[in-house]
Amino acid sequence: MQTVTGADYRGADWGGRDLAGQRFEQCDFHDADLVELETDGVVFEECDFSGARLNASIHRSSAFLRCRFRRASLFDAQLVGCKLTGSVFEGPCTLRPLRVDGGDWSYVSLRGQDLAGLDLTGLRLHEADLSQTDLRQTVLRGADLGYARFDEAKTAGADLREATLTAVDLRSWDLTGVRLDLALAVQLAESYGAIVEP
């Protein structure tokens, strides 16, 4: 795998490029044009995508490890089986519409981002920071939300069926229209002190 370290790609125009099997470490993609970029098995580690435009880009089995996305735009992007472990989205990022097909987003910070209505089925969000995030009508079915933070998140209408919610306090959620399966309904009832008997 070819590795590029510390390169300056600020303002670069990579629109429509195809990348495969490459690795970028501590590279700067500030304000880069990455529209319609396609990556397959590419690793970005500790890279800065502040202000970058990844609109309509497609990423398959790629990884964005501990990367920074500040005011980045992923409008109509696709992330298929990707890892975003430890990455940080800050400032108003554009994340809708966005197609996510599985993957591992553990320890990611999406604090204050708008994820309303997205389909995040089966996504691993273990210990993610979703504080103040808009999750209204978001599909989190089968997602791993264990130990994630939801302080002041907007959650009405979210689909939580089959999700893992270890150490998550649902009492702080707006449960209006939230979809739960039986196991989660029991967990919620018990969190309020109810004794659930067969």
PASE-848719 format. One line per 10 residues: number of its first residue (from 0); their letters; for each residue x, y, z of C-alpha. Coordinates in Angstrom, 1 decimal, decimal comma. Example, Ala and Ser with C-alpha at 12.3 -4.5 7.8 and 13.67 -1.06 7.14 Angstrom:
<nodes>
0 = as = 12,3/-4,5/7,8 | 13,7/-1,1/7,1;
</nodes>
This chain:
<nodes>
0 = mqtvtgadyr = 0,0/0,0/0,0 | 1,4/3,4/-1,0 | 1,7/5,8/1,9 | 1,7/9,6/1,7 | 2,6/11,4/4,9 | 2,2/15,1/5,7 | 1,2/16,3/2,2 | -0,5/19,6/1,6 | -3,5/19,2/-0,6 | -5,3/22,4/0,4;
10 = gadwggrdla = -7,6/23,6/-2,3 | -6,7/20,7/-4,5 | -9,1/19,6/-7,3 | -9,6/15,9/-7,1 | -13,1/15,9/-8,5 | -14,0/12,6/-10,1 | -10,8/10,8/-9,3 | -10,6/7,1/-8,5 | -8,3/6,0/-5,6 | -7,6/2,5/-4,5;
20 = gqrfeqcdfh = -5,4/0,9/-1,9 | -3,6/4,1/-0,9 | -2,9/5,5/2,5 | -2,7/9,2/3,5 | -1,4/10,1/7,0 | -1,6/13,6/8,5 | -2,4/15,2/5,2 | -4,2/18,5/4,8 | -7,3/18,6/2,5 | -8,5/22,1/3,6;
30 = dadlveletd = -11,1/23,4/1,1 | -10,3/20,6/-1,3 | -12,7/19,8/-4,2 | -13,4/16,1/-3,7 | -16,7/16,1/-5,5 | -17,5/12,6/-7,1 | -14,2/11,2/-5,7 | -14,3/7,4/-5,5 | -12,2/5,5/-3,0 | -11,8/1,7/-2,6;
40 = gvvfeecdfs = -9,8/0,4/0,4 | -8,2/3,8/1,0 | -7,0/4,9/4,4 | -7,0/8,5/5,6 | -5,4/8,8/9,1 | -5,3/12,0/11,1 | -6,1/14,0/7,9 | -7,9/17,4/8,0 | -10,9/17,8/5,7 | -12,0/21,2/7,0;
50 = garlnasihr = -14,1/23,0/4,4 | -13,6/20,1/1,9 | -16,4/19,2/-0,5 | -17,0/15,5/-0,8 | -20,4/15,9/-2,5 | -21,6/12,8/-4,4 | -18,4/11,0/-3,5 | -18,4/7,2/-3,0 | -16,3/5,4/-0,5 | -16,1/1,6/-0,3;
60 = ssaflrcrfr = -14,3/-0,2/2,5 | -12,3/2,9/3,2 | -11,2/4,4/6,5 | -11,1/7,9/7,9 | -9,3/7,4/11,2 | -9,2/10,3/13,7 | -9,8/12,8/10,9 | -11,2/16,3/11,2 | -14,3/17,4/9,3 | -15,0/21,1/10,0;
70 = raslfdaqlv = -17,7/22,7/7,9 | -17,2/19,8/5,4 | -19,9/18,9/2,9 | -20,8/15,2/2,2 | -24,0/16,0/0,4 | -25,3/12,9/-1,4 | -22,1/11,0/-0,5 | -22,0/7,2/0,0 | -20,1/5,4/2,7 | -20,2/1,6/2,2;
80 = gckltgsvfe = -18,5/-0,5/4,9 | -16,3/2,4/6,0 | -14,5/3,1/9,3 | -14,6/6,6/10,8 | -13,2/5,6/14,1 | -12,3/8,6/16,3 | -13,1/11,2/13,6 | -14,6/14,6/14,5 | -17,4/16,5/12,7 | -17,5/20,1/13,9;
90 = gpctlrplrv = -19,2/23,3/12,9 | -22,2/23,0/10,6 | -21,3/20,1/8,3 | -23,6/19,0/5,4 | -24,5/15,4/6,1 | -27,9/15,1/4,4 | -28,7/13,3/2,2 | -26,1/10,7/3,0 | -26,1/7,0/2,2 | -24,4/4,8/4,9;
100 = dggdwsyvsl = -24,2/1,1/4,4 | -22,8/-0,5/7,6 | -19,4/0,4/8,9 | -17,7/1,3/12,2 | -18,1/4,8/13,5 | -17,0/4,1/17,1 | -15,7/7,1/19,1 | -16,8/9,5/16,4 | -18,0/13,0/17,4 | -21,1/14,1/15,6;
110 = rgqdlagldl = -22,0/16,7/18,2 | -24,6/19,2/17,0 | -24,8/17,7/13,5 | -28,0/17,2/11,5 | -28,6/13,5/10,9 | -32,4/13,7/10,7 | -34,1/11,1/8,6 | -30,9/9,2/7,7 | -30,8/5,5/7,5 | -28,0/4,3/9,8;
120 = tglrlheadl = -29,2/0,7/10,1 | -26,6/-1,6/11,6 | -24,0/1,1/12,1 | -21,5/0,8/14,9 | -21,6/4,0/16,9 | -20,1/2,6/20,1 | -19,1/5,5/22,5 | -19,9/8,1/19,9 | -20,7/11,6/20,9 | -24,2/12,4/19,6;
130 = sqtdlrqtvl = -24,9/15,2/22,0 | -27,2/17,9/20,6 | -27,4/15,9/17,4 | -30,7/16,0/15,4 | -31,7/12,3/15,2 | -35,4/12,9/14,5 | -36,8/10,1/12,2 | -33,3/8,6/12,0 | -33,2/4,9/11,4 | -30,8/3,3/14,0;
140 = rgadlgyarf = -32,2/-0,2/13,7 | -29,7/-2,8/14,8 | -27,1/-0,1/15,5 | -24,6/-0,4/18,3 | -25,1/2,7/20,4 | -23,5/1,3/23,6 | -22,1/4,0/25,8 | -22,8/6,7/23,3 | -23,6/10,2/24,5 | -27,0/11,7/23,7;
150 = deaktagadl = -27,0/14,9/25,8 | -29,8/17,2/24,5 | -30,1/15,2/21,3 | -33,4/15,5/19,3 | -34,7/11,9/19,1 | -38,4/12,0/18,3 | -39,5/9,4/15,8 | -36,2/7,6/15,7 | -36,2/3,8/15,0 | -34,3/1,9/17,7;
160 = reatltavdl = -35,5/-1,6/17,0 | -32,8/-4,2/17,7 | -30,3/-1,5/18,6 | -27,8/-2,0/21,4 | -28,2/0,6/24,0 | -25,8/-0,5/26,8 | -25,4/2,2/29,4 | -27,7/4,6/27,5 | -30,3/6,4/29,6 | -33,5/6,6/27,5;
170 = rswdltgvrl = -35,2/8,7/30,2 | -33,5/11,8/28,8 | -34,9/11,1/25,3 | -37,9/12,6/23,6 | -39,7/9,3/23,0 | -42,5/10,7/20,9 | -43,0/8,3/18,0 | -39,8/6,4/18,8 | -39,9/2,8/17,6 | -38,9/0,2/20,1;
180 = dlalavqlae = -38,9/-3,6/20,0 | -40,1/-5,6/23,0 | -36,6/-6,0/24,6 | -36,0/-2,2/24,5 | -39,5/-1,5/25,8 | -38,7/-3,7/28,8 | -35,4/-1,9/29,3 | -37,1/1,4/29,2 | -39,8/0,4/31,7 | -37,1/-1,0/34,1;
190 = sygaivep = -35,2/2,2/33,8 | -38,2/3,9/35,4 | -38,2/1,4/38,2 | -40,9/-0,9/36,8 | -40,8/-4,6/37,6 | -41,5/-6,5/34,4 | -42,8/-10,0/34,8 | -43,5/-12,7/32,2;
</nodes>
